[in-house]
Amino acid sequence: MSKIAIINPNMSVGFTDKIRVQASKIAFPHNEILALNPTFGPDSIEGYYDEAFASVGLLSVIREIDPIGIDGYVVACFDDTGVDAARCLTAAPVMGLCEGALRFAQALAGRYAIVTPMAVSVRPLEHLVRKYGADRDCVVRAAGVRTLDFEGSQAEMAYQALQNAARKSLANDGAEAIVLGCAGMTDIADRLKVDLGVPVIDGVQAAIKMVEGMAALNLATSKHSTYANPPAKSYHGMFGEFAPIPTAV
């Protein structure tokens, strides 16, 4: 049995509840799933500014729960908020939604589109796509709705906007599959797949399956260089408690 922690780095409990439900459907039954929020941070993550503050909340959760024995982490934000920093903090595998979804999309379609809620997220996601080596085959499009519109009374309106953007990308960008560019869309992947008739990849599902696989193979994050534990030093002011501690040799 593996213990997998799925951390939504923003403060939207509604999104975390969706993620918990989805995870319970697709995770292997012998694995234990924890779906968590930080205790501080932005309501949602829409652009670089939100991401900077949400990263600290993410790391605070990992610092708290890593000692209990977590076998893998999913960062439940499509901006892959704080993933690189998290890999420095823990030896357990860490996977973000964008990276996980792109790895699946590359195996399912020759060309694919990420559809994200807001235009402010397009350029950051294009940078991520380039980082993961998928820029030749992937296009990023915005549906023109807020992330939080996928909750409550605006959810159907947001779904229709997403579907329209996806159809345009299939028609105009040569896309053959759609990647959902927000953790809050995790509960509509099956519906959109039926409506569009093409593969629809939800990053929550993809990242969970990748982390489950790495945990089952007993794989750990390399500490040889890139993701080495941060060297001990003092941090000041409100970040004092986040100061790296000496690592046993």
Secondary structure, 3 states (H helix, E strand, C coil): CCEEEEECCCCCHHHHHHHHHHHHHHCCCCCEEEEECCCCCCCCCCCHHHHHHHHHHHHHHHHHHHHHCCCEEEECCCCCCCHHHHHHHCCCCEEEHHHHHHHHHHHHCCCEEEEECCHHHHHHHHHHHHHCCCCCCEEEEECCCCHHHHCHHHHHHHHHHHHHHHHHHHHHCCCCCEEECCHHHHHHHHHHHHHHCCCEEEHHHHHHHHHHHHHHCCCCCCCCCCCCCCCCCCCCHHHHHHCCCCCCC
